[in-house]
Amino acid sequence: MVNTYNNGTLPFLPDDAVIETQAAVGPEGAAPLPVAPVDPLYAGLVANVTAYEDLAWRRRCAAAGTGSSRHCSRTR
């Protein structure tokens, strides 16, 4: 189990969302393994939690008052 970028593993989440999943780990880093489709009820729950986490992250960045998205960017 690793925490890694979604990169299409869960199609209902953004690619830059961090997910915990099984992965193959090699010289290039962690590559998420394919997963079975998630039941729509659970997909909605996961998507809502992810949206809340993103909102909290954005609020934290705004509160930090850095004035720069570079300091609060979640991109690689």
Buried (B, 14 or more C-beta within 10 A) or exposed (E): EBEBBBBEBBEBBBEEBEBEBEBEEEEEEBEBEEEEEBEEEEBEEBBEEBEEEBEEEEEEBEEEEEEEEEEEEBEE
